[in-house]
Amino acid sequence: MPRVPFMVEDLPGDFVARPEELDALIAHLLDGKRENPVALTAALKGAGGYGKTTLARALCHHEHIQQAFDDGILWVTLGENPGDLTGRVLDLVVALTGARPAVSGLDAAKTELSKALADRDILLVIDDAWDPAHVKPFLTRRALCPPDHHA
């Protein structure tokens, strides 16, 4: 049985719901019945401090999202200087499979992530991405939703 990870922090205690924004984001990711994933990618863009990360967390905690992405919800936070992307990609493989593959190099790590995501409905949130090049290693044909990208 494959692992079903949920790598999302709880909502903050002072969370204020934004149902209009949340519903719009859900509409981009799920079909009209809110049962099945339809989007390959979606992005939340804007300056820091406007609540993109909190909105993404709320999305991940939403019942319809958890039901549609029933094989798991992955979360990776990059930041302006994300460091070792190979390790970050392999961390997701570990979350999905429970084992760290003995590979080195970003291309090999991306291949392992693609295999781990195969035939699974997984939501992948890439938070606090400043550079599109930092996001690319996570975007296999099965990776979904980099919501927090700074232009």
N, CA, C and O atoms as a GROMACS GRO file, in nm:
protein
  604
    1MET      N    1   0.085  -0.118   0.000
    1MET     CA    2   0.000   0.000   0.000
    1MET      C    3   0.090   0.124   0.000
    1MET      O    4   0.176   0.138   0.087
    2PRO      N    5   0.070   0.215  -0.096
    2PRO     CA    6   0.152   0.336  -0.100
    2PRO      C    7   0.126   0.426   0.021
    2PRO      O    8   0.016   0.429   0.076
    3ARG      N    9   0.230   0.499   0.060
    3ARG     CA   10   0.217   0.596   0.170
    3ARG      C   11   0.129   0.712   0.124
    3ARG      O   12   0.132   0.749   0.006
    4VAL      N   13   0.051   0.768   0.214
    4VAL     CA   14  -0.034   0.883   0.185
    4VAL      C   15   0.011   0.998   0.276
    4VAL      O   16  -0.040   1.015   0.386
    5PRO      N   17   0.107   1.075   0.227
    5PRO     CA   18   0.160   1.183   0.311
    5PRO      C   19   0.069   1.305   0.312
    5PRO      O   20  -0.003   1.333   0.216
    6PHE      N   21   0.074   1.376   0.422
    6PHE     CA   22   0.010   1.507   0.435
    6PHE      C   23   0.114   1.598   0.501
    6PHE      O   24   0.131   1.595   0.623
    7MET      N   25   0.182   1.678   0.419
    7MET     CA   26   0.296   1.756   0.466
    7MET      C   27   0.262   1.903   0.489
    7MET      O   28   0.347   1.990   0.468
    8VAL      N   29   0.142   1.932   0.531
    8VAL     CA   30   0.096   2.070   0.543
    8VAL      C   31   0.079   2.107   0.690
    8VAL      O   32   0.017   2.034   0.768
    9GLU      N   33   0.134   2.222   0.727
    9GLU     CA   34   0.119   2.270   0.864
    9GLU      C   35  -0.027   2.307   0.890
    9GLU      O   36  -0.104   2.333   0.798
   10ASP      N   37  -0.063   2.308   1.017
   10ASP     CA   38  -0.197   2.352   1.057
   10ASP      C   39  -0.215   2.499   1.022
   10ASP      O   40  -0.119   2.573   1.005
   11LEU      N   41  -0.340   2.539   1.013
   11LEU     CA   42  -0.370   2.680   0.991
   11LEU      C   43  -0.339   2.758   1.119
   11LEU      O   44  -0.354   2.705   1.229
   12PRO      N   45  -0.295   2.882   1.104
   12PRO     CA   46  -0.264   2.960   1.224
   12PRO      C   47  -0.389   2.984   1.308
   12PRO      O   48  -0.501   2.985   1.257
   13GLY      N   49  -0.369   3.004   1.438
   13GLY     CA   50  -0.481   3.026   1.529
   13GLY      C   51  -0.563   3.148   1.495
   13GLY      O   52  -0.682   3.152   1.524
   14ASP      N   53  -0.501   3.248   1.434
   14ASP     CA   54  -0.573   3.371   1.397
   14ASP      C   55  -0.619   3.370   1.251
   14ASP      O   56  -0.642   3.476   1.193
   15PHE      N   57  -0.632   3.250   1.193
   15PHE     CA   58  -0.672   3.237   1.053
   15PHE      C   59  -0.807   3.303   1.029
   15PHE      O   60  -0.903   3.282   1.104
   16VAL      N   61  -0.813   3.382   0.923
   16VAL     CA   62  -0.938   3.445   0.879
   16VAL      C   63  -0.972   3.385   0.743
   16VAL      O   64  -0.896   3.400   0.647
   17ALA      N   65  -1.086   3.319   0.735
   17ALA     CA   66  -1.127   3.254   0.611
   17ALA      C   67  -1.148   3.358   0.501
   17ALA      O   68  -1.198   3.467   0.525
   18ARG      N   69  -1.110   3.320   0.380
   18ARG     CA   70  -1.133   3.401   0.261
   18ARG      C   71  -1.204   3.312   0.159
   18ARG      O   72  -1.144   3.268   0.062
   19PRO      N   73  -1.334   3.286   0.182
   19PRO     CA   74  -1.404   3.186   0.102
   19PRO      C   75  -1.407   3.216  -0.047
   19PRO      O   76  -1.402   3.123  -0.128
   20GLU      N   77  -1.416   3.341  -0.086
   20GLU     CA   78  -1.421   3.375  -0.228
   20GLU      C   79  -1.291   3.335  -0.298
   20GLU      O   80  -1.293   3.275  -0.405
   21GLU      N   81  -1.178   3.369  -0.237
   21GLU     CA   82  -1.049   3.335  -0.295
   21GLU      C   83  -1.026   3.184  -0.293
   21GLU      O   84  -0.974   3.128  -0.390
   22LEU      N   85  -1.064   3.120  -0.183
   22LEU     CA   86  -1.048   2.975  -0.172
   22LEU      C   87  -1.133   2.903  -0.276
   22LEU      O   88  -1.084   2.811  -0.341
   23ASP      N   89  -1.258   2.943  -0.292
   23ASP     CA   90  -1.345   2.880  -0.391
   23ASP      C   91  -1.290   2.897  -0.533
   23ASP      O   92  -1.299   2.805  -0.614
   24ALA      N   93  -1.234   3.016  -0.562
   24ALA     CA   94  -1.177   3.039  -0.695
   24ALA      C   95  -1.059   2.946  -0.720
   24ALA      O   96  -1.045   2.892  -0.830
   25LEU      N   97  -0.975   2.927  -0.620
   25LEU     CA   98  -0.861   2.838  -0.634
   25LEU      C   99  -0.906   2.693  -0.650
   25LEU      O  100  -0.852   2.620  -0.733
   26ILE      N  101  -1.001   2.652  -0.572
   26ILE     CA  102  -1.055   2.516  -0.583
   26ILE      C  103  -1.112   2.493  -0.722
   26ILE      O  104  -1.094   2.386  -0.780
   27ALA      N  105  -1.181   2.593  -0.776
   27ALA     CA  106  -1.240   2.581  -0.910
   27ALA      C  107  -1.133   2.559  -1.018
   27ALA      O  108  -1.161   2.497  -1.120
   28HIS      N  109  -1.012   2.609  -0.995
   28HIS     CA  110  -0.904   2.589  -1.092
   28HIS      C  111  -0.842   2.450  -1.081
   28HIS      O  112  -0.783   2.400  -1.177
   29LEU      N  113  -0.857   2.387  -0.966
   29LEU     CA  114  -0.791   2.258  -0.944
   29LEU      C  115  -0.882   2.136  -0.959
   29LEU      O  116  -0.834   2.027  -0.991
   30LEU      N  117  -1.012   2.155  -0.936
   30LEU     CA  118  -1.104   2.042  -0.938
   30LEU      C  119  -1.211   2.059  -1.046
   30LEU      O  120  -1.237   2.169  -1.093
   31ASP      N  121  -1.270   1.947  -1.084
   31ASP     CA  122  -1.379   1.953  -1.181
   31ASP      C  123  -1.502   2.020  -1.120
   31ASP      O  124  -1.503   2.054  -1.002
   32GLY      N  125  -1.605   2.039  -1.200
   32GLY     CA  126  -1.726   2.109  -1.156
   32GLY      C  127  -1.795   2.046  -1.037
   32GLY      O  128  -1.861   2.115  -0.960
   33LYS      N  129  -1.781   1.916  -1.020
   33LYS     CA  130  -1.842   1.847  -0.906
   33LYS      C  131  -1.752   1.849  -0.783
   33LYS      O  132  -1.789   1.799  -0.676
   34ARG      N  133  -1.633   1.907  -0.799
   34ARG     CA  134  -1.533   1.911  -0.692
   34ARG      C  135  -1.495   1.772  -0.643
   34ARG      O  136  -1.479   1.747  -0.523
   35GLU      N  137  -1.482   1.682  -0.739
   35GLU     CA  138  -1.448   1.544  -0.705
   35GLU      C  139  -1.313   1.499  -0.759
   35GLU      O  140  -1.247   1.415  -0.699
   36ASN      N  141  -1.270   1.555  -0.874
   36ASN     CA  142  -1.150   1.508  -0.941
   36ASN      C  143  -1.057   1.623  -0.978
   36ASN      O  144  -1.103   1.731  -1.014
   37PRO      N  145  -0.927   1.598  -0.969
   37PRO     CA  146  -0.831   1.701  -1.011
   37PRO      C  147  -0.840   1.725  -1.161
   37PRO      O  148  -0.861   1.632  -1.238
   38VAL      N  149  -0.825   1.852  -1.202
   38VAL     CA  150  -0.825   1.884  -1.344
   38VAL      C  151  -0.705   1.968  -1.385
   38VAL      O  152  -0.665   1.963  -1.501
   39ALA      N  153  -0.648   2.044  -1.295
   39ALA     CA  154  -0.538   2.135  -1.330
   39ALA      C  155  -0.404   2.065  -1.318
   39ALA      O  156  -0.383   1.981  -1.230
   40LEU      N  157  -0.313   2.102  -1.407
   40LEU     CA  158  -0.176   2.056  -1.392
   40LEU      C  159  -0.096   2.153  -1.306
   40LEU      O  160  -0.012   2.111  -1.228
   41THR      N  161  -0.123   2.281  -1.320
   41THR     CA  162  -0.057   2.380  -1.236
   41THR      C  163  -0.151   2.496  -1.208
   41THR      O  164  -0.242   2.525  -1.286
   42ALA      N  165  -0.128   2.559  -1.098
   42ALA     CA  166  -0.197   2.683  -1.062
   42ALA      C  167  -0.097   2.762  -0.979
   42ALA      O  168  -0.011   2.704  -0.912
   43ALA      N  169  -0.106   2.893  -0.983
   43ALA     CA  170  -0.009   2.974  -0.910
   43ALA      C  171  -0.076   3.090  -0.841
   43ALA      O  172  -0.169   3.151  -0.894
   44LEU      N  173  -0.029   3.120  -0.721
   44LEU     CA  174  -0.066   3.240  -0.649
   44LEU      C  175   0.055   3.331  -0.655
   44LEU      O  176   0.163   3.294  -0.609
   45LYS      N  177   0.038   3.450  -0.710
   45LYS     CA  178   0.149   3.543  -0.724
   45LYS      C  179   0.120   3.672  -0.651
   45LYS      O  180   0.005   3.714  -0.641
   46GLY      N  181   0.223   3.733  -0.600
   46GLY     CA  182   0.208   3.862  -0.537
   46GLY      C  183   0.319   3.888  -0.437
   46GLY      O  184   0.402   3.802  -0.408
   47ALA      N  185   0.318   4.008  -0.387
   47ALA     CA  186   0.419   4.049  -0.290
   47ALA      C  187   0.403   3.969  -0.160
   47ALA      O  188   0.297   3.913  -0.133
   48GLY      N  189   0.509   3.966  -0.083
   48GLY     CA  190   0.506   3.896   0.044
   48GLY      C  191   0.409   3.960   0.142
   48GLY      O  192   0.386   4.081   0.138
   49GLY      N  193   0.354   3.879   0.230
   49GLY     CA  194   0.269   3.930   0.336
   49GLY      C  195   0.121   3.941   0.305
   49GLY      O  196   0.044   3.990   0.387
   50TYR      N  197   0.080   3.895   0.187
   50TYR     CA  198  -0.061   3.905   0.150
   50TYR      C  199  -0.140   3.778   0.177
   50TYR      O  200  -0.260   3.773   0.148
   51GLY      N  201  -0.078   3.676   0.230
   51GLY     CA  202  -0.152   3.558   0.272
   51GLY      C  203  -0.154   3.443   0.173
   51GLY      O  204  -0.239   3.355   0.184
   52LYS      N  205  -0.063   3.442   0.076
   52LYS     CA  206  -0.062   3.334  -0.024
   52LYS      C  207  -0.035   3.199   0.041
   52LYS      O  208  -0.102   3.100   0.010
   53THR      N  209   0.062   3.194   0.131
   53THR     CA  210   0.094   3.068   0.198
   53THR      C  211  -0.023   3.021   0.283
   53THR      O  212  -0.055   2.902   0.284
   54THR      N  213  -0.085   3.111   0.355
   54THR     CA  214  -0.200   3.074   0.439
   54THR      C  215  -0.316   3.026   0.353
   54THR      O  216  -0.385   2.930   0.389
   55LEU      N  217  -0.339   3.092   0.240
   55LEU     CA  218  -0.445   3.048   0.149
   55LEU      C  219  -0.414   2.909   0.094
   55LEU      O  220  -0.503   2.825   0.084
   56ALA      N  221  -0.288   2.884   0.060
   56ALA     CA  222  -0.250   2.751   0.012
   56ALA      C  223  -0.269   2.646   0.121
   56ALA      O  224  -0.314   2.535   0.092
   57ARG      N  225  -0.236   2.680   0.245
   57ARG     CA  226  -0.260   2.586   0.356
   57ARG      C  227  -0.409   2.556   0.371
   57ARG      O  228  -0.450   2.441   0.388
   58ALA      N  229  -0.492   2.663   0.365
   58ALA     CA  230  -0.637   2.645   0.377
   58ALA      C  231  -0.687   2.554   0.265
   58ALA      O  232  -0.773   2.469   0.287
   59LEU      N  233  -0.634   2.573   0.146
   59LEU     CA  234  -0.671   2.488   0.033
   59LEU      C  235  -0.640   2.342   0.064
   59LEU      O  236  -0.724   2.254   0.043
   60CYS      N  237  -0.521   2.317   0.115
   60CYS     CA  238  -0.480   2.180   0.143
   60CYS      C  239  -0.563   2.115   0.253
   60CYS      O  240  -0.580   1.993   0.255
   61HIS      N  241  -0.614   2.196   0.345
   61HIS     CA  242  -0.696   2.142   0.454
   61HIS      C  243  -0.844   2.129   0.414
   61HIS      O  244  -0.923   2.074   0.491
   62HIS      N  245  -0.880   2.177   0.297
   62HIS     CA  246  -1.020   2.172   0.253
   62HIS      C  247  -1.060   2.027   0.222
   62HIS      O  248  -0.985   1.953   0.159
   63GLU      N  249  -1.177   1.990   0.267
   63GLU     CA  250  -1.227   1.853   0.252
   63GLU      C  251  -1.227   1.806   0.106
   63GLU      O  252  -1.185   1.694   0.078
   64HIS      N  253  -1.274   1.889   0.014
   64HIS     CA  254  -1.281   1.848  -0.127
   64HIS      C  255  -1.142   1.826  -0.186
   64HIS      O  256  -1.122   1.735  -0.267
   65ILE      N  257  -1.047   1.908  -0.147
   65ILE     CA  258  -0.911   1.892  -0.196
   65ILE      C  259  -0.851   1.762  -0.143
   65ILE      O  260  -0.787   1.687  -0.218
   66GLN      N  261  -0.870   1.734  -0.015
   66GLN     CA  262  -0.816   1.611   0.042
   66GLN      C  263  -0.880   1.488  -0.020
   66GLN      O  264  -0.813   1.386  -0.038
   67GLN      N  265  -1.007   1.496  -0.052
   67GLN     CA  266  -1.074   1.382  -0.116
   67GLN      C  267  -1.026   1.363  -0.258
   67GLN      O  268  -1.005   1.249  -0.302
   68ALA      N  269  -1.008   1.473  -0.333
   68ALA     CA  270  -0.965   1.463  -0.472
   68ALA      C  271  -0.820   1.417  -0.484
   68ALA      O  272  -0.785   1.339  -0.572
   69PHE      N  273  -0.736   1.467  -0.394
   69PHE     CA  274  -0.595   1.429  -0.393
   69PHE      C  275  -0.573   1.327  -0.282
   69PHE      O  276  -0.497   1.349  -0.188
   70ASP      N  277  -0.641   1.214  -0.296
   70ASP     CA  278  -0.646   1.114  -0.190
   70ASP      C  279  -0.518   1.032  -0.177
   70ASP      O  280  -0.506   0.950  -0.086
   71ASP      N  281  -0.421   1.055  -0.266
   71ASP     CA  282  -0.292   0.987  -0.252
   71ASP      C  283  -0.190   1.073  -0.178
   71ASP      O  284  -0.076   1.031  -0.158
   72GLY      N  285  -0.231   1.192  -0.137
   72GLY     CA  286  -0.143   1.273  -0.055
   72GLY      C  287  -0.130   1.417  -0.100
   72GLY      O  288  -0.162   1.453  -0.213
   73ILE      N  289  -0.083   1.498  -0.007
   73ILE     CA  290  -0.055   1.638  -0.033
   73ILE      C  291   0.087   1.666   0.017
   73ILE      O  292   0.117   1.651   0.135
   74LEU      N  293   0.172   1.706  -0.077
   74LEU     CA  294   0.311   1.734  -0.048
   74LEU      C  295   0.333   1.885  -0.042
   74LEU      O  296   0.264   1.961  -0.110
   75TRP      N  297   0.428   1.926   0.038
   75TRP     CA  298   0.459   2.068   0.053
   75TRP      C  299   0.609   2.085   0.062
   75TRP      O  300   0.676   2.016   0.139
   76VAL      N  301   0.662   2.176  -0.017
   76VAL     CA  302   0.803   2.211  -0.009
   76VAL      C  303   0.813   2.363  -0.010
   76VAL      O  304   0.751   2.430  -0.093
   77THR      N  305   0.890   2.418   0.083
   77THR     CA  306   0.913   2.562   0.090
   77THR      C  307   1.055   2.589   0.042
   77THR      O  308   1.151   2.533   0.096
   78LEU      N  309   1.068   2.674  -0.060
   78LEU     CA  310   1.198   2.699  -0.119
   78LEU      C  311   1.270   2.822  -0.064
   78LEU      O  312   1.385   2.811  -0.022
   79GLY      N  313   1.205   2.936  -0.063
   79GLY     CA  314   1.271   3.059  -0.021
   79GLY      C  315   1.358   3.116  -0.131
   79GLY      O  316   1.376   3.056  -0.237
   80GLU      N  317   1.413   3.233  -0.105
   80GLU     CA  318   1.492   3.303  -0.206
   80GLU      C  319   1.619   3.226  -0.244
   80GLU      O  320   1.660   3.227  -0.360
   81ASN      N  321   1.680   3.160  -0.147
   81ASN     CA  322   1.800   3.079  -0.171
   81ASN      C  323   1.774   2.938  -0.118
   81ASN      O  324   1.806   2.908  -0.003
   82PRO      N  325   1.716   2.850  -0.201
   82PRO     CA  326   1.670   2.720  -0.151
   82PRO      C  327   1.778   2.618  -0.121
   82PRO      O  328   1.750   2.514  -0.061
   83GLY      N  329   1.900   2.644  -0.161
   83GLY     CA  330   2.006   2.547  -0.131
   83GLY      C  331   1.999   2.426  -0.222
   83GLY      O  332   1.973   2.439  -0.342
   84ASP      N  333   2.022   2.310  -0.166
   84ASP     CA  334   2.032   2.184  -0.240
   84ASP      C  335   1.895   2.136  -0.290
   84ASP      O  336   1.817   2.079  -0.214
   85LEU      N  337   1.868   2.161  -0.416
   85LEU     CA  338   1.739   2.118  -0.472
   85LEU      C  339   1.730   1.966  -0.485
   85LEU      O  340   1.622   1.910  -0.474
   86THR      N  341   1.842   1.902  -0.507
   86THR     CA  342   1.841   1.755  -0.516
   86THR      C  343   1.788   1.695  -0.387
   86THR      O  344   1.704   1.606  -0.390
   87GLY      N  345   1.836   1.745  -0.275
   87GLY     CA  346   1.789   1.696  -0.146
   87GLY      C  347   1.642   1.725  -0.124
   87GLY      O  348   1.570   1.643  -0.067
   88ARG      N  349   1.596   1.841  -0.170
   88ARG     CA  350   1.455   1.877  -0.154
   88ARG      C  351   1.366   1.783  -0.235
   88ARG      O  352   1.262   1.740  -0.187
   89VAL      N  353   1.408   1.752  -0.356
   89VAL     CA  354   1.330   1.660  -0.440
   89VAL      C  355   1.329   1.521  -0.377
   89VAL      O  356   1.225   1.456  -0.371
   90LEU      N  357   1.444   1.477  -0.330
   90LEU     CA  358   1.450   1.344  -0.268
   90LEU      C  359   1.371   1.336  -0.139
   90LEU      O  360   1.319   1.230  -0.104
   91ASP      N  361   1.360   1.447  -0.066
   91ASP     CA  362   1.275   1.449   0.053
   91ASP      C  363   1.130   1.415   0.018
   91ASP      O  364   1.062   1.346   0.095
   92LEU      N  365   1.084   1.461  -0.096
   92LEU     CA  366   0.948   1.429  -0.140
   92LEU      C  367   0.935   1.282  -0.176
   92LEU      O  368   0.832   1.219  -0.149
   93VAL      N  369   1.038   1.227  -0.237
   93VAL     CA  370   1.038   1.083  -0.269
   93VAL      C  371   1.028   1.002  -0.141
   93VAL      O  372   0.954   0.904  -0.134
   94VAL      N  373   1.103   1.042  -0.039
   94VAL     CA  374   1.097   0.973   0.090
   94VAL      C  375   0.957   0.982   0.149
   94VAL      O  376   0.905   0.884   0.201
   95ALA      N  377   0.895   1.099   0.141
   95ALA     CA  378   0.759   1.116   0.194
   95ALA      C  379   0.662   1.023   0.123
   95ALA      O  380   0.568   0.973   0.185
   96LEU      N  381   0.684   1.000  -0.005
   96LEU     CA  382   0.592   0.914  -0.082
   96LEU      C  383   0.621   0.766  -0.067
   96LEU      O  384   0.528   0.685  -0.066
   97THR      N  385   0.747   0.729  -0.056
   97THR     CA  386   0.782   0.587  -0.060
   97THR      C  387   0.834   0.532   0.071
   97THR      O  388   0.833   0.411   0.093
   98GLY      N  389   0.881   0.620   0.159
   98GLY     CA  390   0.940   0.574   0.284
   98GLY      C  391   1.086   0.538   0.273
   98GLY      O  392   1.148   0.499   0.372
   99ALA      N  393   1.144   0.550   0.153
   99ALA     CA  394   1.285   0.516   0.133
   99ALA      C  395   1.354   0.626   0.053
   99ALA      O  396   1.295   0.687  -0.036
  100ARG      N  397   1.480   0.649   0.087
  100ARG     CA  398   1.560   0.747   0.013
  100ARG      C  399   1.640   0.672  -0.094
  100ARG      O  400   1.725   0.590  -0.061
  101PRO      N  401   1.612   0.701  -0.221
  101PRO     CA  402   1.685   0.631  -0.327
  101PRO      C  403   1.833   0.669  -0.327
  101PRO      O  404   1.870   0.782  -0.294
  102ALA      N  405   1.916   0.575  -0.362
  102ALA     CA  406   2.060   0.597  -0.367
  102ALA      C  407   2.098   0.657  -0.502
  102ALA      O  408   2.160   0.591  -0.585
  103VAL      N  409   2.059   0.781  -0.523
  103VAL     CA  410   2.091   0.851  -0.647
  103VAL      C  411   2.160   0.982  -0.612
  103VAL      O  412   2.148   1.033  -0.500
  104SER      N  413   2.232   1.034  -0.709
  104SER     CA  414   2.291   1.166  -0.692
  104SER      C  415   2.261   1.246  -0.818
  104SER      O  416   2.248   1.190  -0.927
  105GLY      N  417   2.251   1.374  -0.802
  105GLY     CA  418   2.224   1.460  -0.915
  105GLY      C  419   2.076   1.492  -0.927
  105GLY      O  420   1.989   1.410  -0.895
  106LEU      N  421   2.050   1.612  -0.974
  106LEU     CA  422   1.913   1.661  -0.983
  106LEU      C  423   1.829   1.584  -1.084
  106LEU      O  424   1.711   1.558  -1.058
  107ASP      N  425   1.886   1.548  -1.197
  107ASP     CA  426   1.809   1.474  -1.298
  107ASP      C  427   1.765   1.338  -1.245
  107ASP      O  428   1.651   1.297  -1.267
  108ALA      N  429   1.853   1.269  -1.176
  108ALA     CA  430   1.819   1.138  -1.121
  108ALA      C  431   1.713   1.153  -1.012
  108ALA      O  432   1.622   1.070  -1.002
  109ALA      N  433   1.724   1.257  -0.931
  109ALA     CA  434   1.624   1.281  -0.826
  109ALA      C  435   1.488   1.310  -0.888
  109ALA      O  436   1.386   1.259  -0.841
  110LYS      N  437   1.486   1.390  -0.993
  110LYS     CA  438   1.360   1.422  -1.062
  110LYS      C  439   1.297   1.295  -1.120
  110LYS      O  440   1.175   1.278  -1.116
  111THR      N  441   1.379   1.206  -1.174
  111THR     CA  442   1.328   1.080  -1.227
  111THR      C  443   1.264   0.997  -1.116
  111THR      O  444   1.158   0.938  -1.136
  112GLU      N  445   1.329   0.993  -1.000
  112GLU     CA  446   1.273   0.919  -0.886
  112GLU      C  447   1.141   0.981  -0.840
  112GLU      O  448   1.047   0.908  -0.807
  113LEU      N  449   1.133   1.113  -0.839
  113LEU     CA  450   1.008   1.179  -0.800
  113LEU      C  451   0.898   1.146  -0.900
  113LEU      O  452   0.784   1.118  -0.861
  114SER      N  453   0.929   1.150  -1.027
  114SER     CA  454   0.831   1.116  -1.129
  114SER      C  455   0.778   0.974  -1.111
  114SER      O  456   0.657   0.951  -1.123
  115LYS      N  457   0.867   0.881  -1.081
  115LYS     CA  458   0.824   0.742  -1.057
  115LYS      C  459   0.736   0.733  -0.933
  115LYS      O  460   0.637   0.660  -0.933
  116ALA      N  461   0.772   0.806  -0.828
  116ALA     CA  462   0.693   0.801  -0.703
  116ALA      C  463   0.555   0.862  -0.721
  116ALA      O  464   0.460   0.822  -0.653
  117LEU      N  465   0.544   0.958  -0.812
  117LEU     CA  466   0.415   1.023  -0.836
  117LEU      C  467   0.327   0.948  -0.935
  117LEU      O  468   0.207   0.976  -0.944
  118ALA      N  469   0.382   0.855  -1.008
  118ALA     CA  470   0.312   0.787  -1.116
  118ALA      C  471   0.180   0.727  -1.070
  118ALA      O  472   0.172   0.659  -0.968
  119ASP      N  473   0.077   0.755  -1.148
  119ASP     CA  474  -0.056   0.696  -1.126
  119ASP      C  475  -0.115   0.729  -0.989
  119ASP      O  476  -0.193   0.651  -0.935
  120ARG      N  477  -0.078   0.843  -0.933
  120ARG     CA  478  -0.130   0.884  -0.803
  120ARG      C  479  -0.185   1.025  -0.815
  120ARG      O  480  -0.130   1.108  -0.887
  121ASP      N  481  -0.292   1.052  -0.743
  121ASP     CA  482  -0.350   1.186  -0.738
  121ASP      C  483  -0.288   1.259  -0.618
  121ASP      O  484  -0.335   1.245  -0.505
  122ILE      N  485  -0.184   1.336  -0.645
  122ILE     CA  486  -0.107   1.406  -0.543
  122ILE      C  487  -0.111   1.554  -0.573
  122ILE      O  488  -0.095   1.596  -0.688
  123LEU      N  489  -0.131   1.634  -0.471
  123LEU     CA  490  -0.118   1.778  -0.482
  123LEU      C  491   0.020   1.815  -0.430
  123LEU      O  492   0.054   1.780  -0.316
  124LEU      N  493   0.098   1.884  -0.511
  124LEU     CA  494   0.230   1.929  -0.471
  124LEU      C  495   0.230   2.080  -0.464
  124LEU      O  496   0.211   2.148  -0.565
  125VAL      N  497   0.250   2.133  -0.345
  125VAL     CA  498   0.256   2.277  -0.323
  125VAL      C  499   0.403   2.317  -0.312
  125VAL      O  500   0.477   2.264  -0.229
  126ILE      N  501   0.443   2.410  -0.396
  126ILE     CA  502   0.578   2.464  -0.391
  126ILE      C  503   0.565   2.607  -0.341
  126ILE      O  504   0.522   2.696  -0.414
  127ASP      N  505   0.601   2.628  -0.217
  127ASP     CA  506   0.580   2.756  -0.150
  127ASP      C  507   0.705   2.843  -0.155
  127ASP      O  508   0.818   2.793  -0.154
  128ASP      N  509   0.682   2.973  -0.161
  128ASP     CA  510   0.788   3.073  -0.151
  128ASP      C  511   0.896   3.054  -0.256
  128ASP      O  512   1.015   3.056  -0.225
  129ALA      N  513   0.854   3.036  -0.380
  129ALA     CA  514   0.947   3.020  -0.492
  129ALA      C  515   0.978   3.157  -0.551
  129ALA      O  516   0.887   3.231  -0.588
  130TRP      N  517   1.104   3.190  -0.559
  130TRP     CA  518   1.147   3.320  -0.611
  130TRP      C  519   1.199   3.310  -0.753
  130TRP      O  520   1.198   3.409  -0.826
  131ASP      N  521   1.244   3.194  -0.794
  131ASP     CA  522   1.308   3.177  -0.924
  131ASP      C  523   1.245   3.057  -0.995
  131ASP      O  524   1.244   2.947  -0.940
  132PRO      N  525   1.193   3.077  -1.116
  132PRO     CA  526   1.132   2.964  -1.189
  132PRO      C  527   1.227   2.845  -1.205
  132PRO      O  528   1.182   2.731  -1.210
  133ALA      N  529   1.355   2.870  -1.214
  133ALA     CA  530   1.451   2.760  -1.227
  133ALA      C  531   1.451   2.670  -1.104
  133ALA      O  532   1.481   2.551  -1.115
  134HIS      N  533   1.418   2.725  -0.987
  134HIS     CA  534   1.414   2.645  -0.864
  134HIS      C  535   1.290   2.555  -0.861
  134HIS      O  536   1.289   2.454  -0.791
  135VAL      N  537   1.188   2.592  -0.935
  135VAL     CA  538   1.062   2.516  -0.937
  135VAL      C  539   1.070   2.399  -1.035
  135VAL      O  540   1.010   2.294  -1.010
  136LYS      N  541   1.141   2.416  -1.144
  136LYS     CA  542   1.143   2.316  -1.251
  136LYS      C  543   1.172   2.173  -1.208
  136LYS      O  544   1.108   2.081  -1.259
  137PRO      N  545   1.265   2.149  -1.116
  137PRO     CA  546   1.293   2.009  -1.079
  137PRO      C  547   1.173   1.936  -1.017
  137PRO      O  548   1.169   1.813  -1.016
  138PHE      N  549   1.077   2.010  -0.967
  138PHE     CA  550   0.960   1.950  -0.902
  138PHE      C  551   0.846   1.925  -0.999
  138PHE      O  552   0.752   1.852  -0.968
  139LEU      N  553   0.854   1.984  -1.117
  139LEU     CA  554   0.744   1.977  -1.212
  139LEU      C  555   0.759   1.863  -1.309
  139LEU      O  556   0.800   1.882  -1.424
  140THR      N  557   0.727   1.746  -1.262
  140THR     CA  558   0.719   1.630  -1.350
  140THR      C  559   0.581   1.636  -1.414
  140THR      O  560   0.502   1.724  -1.382
  141ARG      N  561   0.552   1.546  -1.501
  141ARG     CA  562   0.420   1.549  -1.565
  141ARG      C  563   0.307   1.525  -1.466
  141ARG      O  564   0.191   1.553  -1.497
  142ARG      N  565   0.339   1.473  -1.348
  142ARG     CA  566   0.237   1.444  -1.247
  142ARG      C  567   0.235   1.546  -1.134
  142ARG      O  568   0.149   1.538  -1.046
  143ALA      N  569   0.326   1.641  -1.134
  143ALA     CA  570   0.330   1.738  -1.024
  143ALA      C  571   0.225   1.846  -1.045
  143ALA      O  572   0.203   1.893  -1.157
  144LEU      N  573   0.161   1.884  -0.938
  144LEU     CA  574   0.052   1.981  -0.946
  144LEU      C  575   0.077   2.098  -0.853
  144LEU      O  576   0.129   2.082  -0.742
  145CYS      N  577   0.039   2.217  -0.898
  145CYS     CA  578   0.016   2.336  -0.815
  145CYS      C  579   0.138   2.396  -0.747
  145CYS      O  580   0.162   2.367  -0.630
  146PRO      N  581   0.214   2.479  -0.816
  146PRO     CA  582   0.310   2.563  -0.744
  146PRO      C  583   0.244   2.694  -0.710
  146PRO      O  584   0.248   2.786  -0.792
  147PRO      N  585   0.184   2.710  -0.592
  147PRO     CA  586   0.098   2.824  -0.568
  147PRO      C  587   0.166   2.954  -0.529
  147PRO      O  588   0.104   3.060  -0.543
  148ASP      N  589   0.287   2.951  -0.481
  148ASP     CA  590   0.342   3.074  -0.425
  148ASP      C  591   0.469   3.111  -0.499
  148ASP      O  592   0.579   3.072  -0.459
  149HIS      N  593   0.455   3.186  -0.607
  149HIS     CA  594   0.567   3.224  -0.689
  149HIS      C  595   0.582   3.375  -0.688
  149HIS      O  596   0.488   3.448  -0.719
  150HIS      N  597   0.699   3.422  -0.652
  150HIS     CA  598   0.726   3.566  -0.651
  150HIS      C  599   0.777   3.606  -0.788
  150HIS      O  600   0.870   3.544  -0.840
  151ALA      N  601   0.717   3.709  -0.846
  151ALA     CA  602   0.762   3.754  -0.978
  151ALA      C  603   0.886   3.841  -0.964
  151ALA      O  604   0.939   3.889  -1.064
   0.00000   0.00000   0.00000
